[in-house]
Amino acid sequence: MRDLEIEAWTGPIVEPKISSSYLIEHGYAVPVDIELVQVQTRELCREIKRLELSEERSGQHYMRIRKAVAECEERNKAIAKLVTQVPKPVLVLTSLVKHANTLGELVRKVYDPSKIAVVTGVVKGEVRKKIFDDVRSGKIDILVATTLADEGLDLPPLRSLVLTLGGKSRTRTLQRIGRLVRPFQGKDKAVVFDLCDDVPFFGSQCKERLELYRT
């Protein structure tokens, strides 16, 4: 409770002036394009239609919707196809371990399996480190991971990010985009592919992320 005394000795608080534009202009970050991928999830997932009939809007209802979205086979196949087409290396993020493993299996069916890795909380530290080193060295093109990769992951070669279950947290969204902005030789920009689903909860969450992107 000695705020005034501290200010008397040091002066008023200085507002930070560093913006993303400043970091890009001075070579500390690369610009990031945001591409919203509209997914017709209602048409792809029968279970969604059944769940939509409920007027419930509780946390448990959201969890059931999220589970149905994550386990929608046609949606996951579309994600696997998208992942093979985006600039490499690419980080594919989901909040569910089962979903990460499912996506990893699907991508291995349509892309060189030796160039793909899945990292979740059950992967041991030394194995995880080896995978990250392989991404940095160019041995891994596609890295599928859970939220453990949201922050603190230093992989400058990354050129793409695919958000498969976006969520609405502004902080977490910015942390995820932060995985892409590190400069790297030959990397002039990066791209985020954000999946937007036309289902309860997910549609409104996408709108919130869009507002963040606009700022």
Disulfide bonds with the S-S distance in Angstrom:
Cys45-Cys72 2.11
Cys196-Cys206 1.86
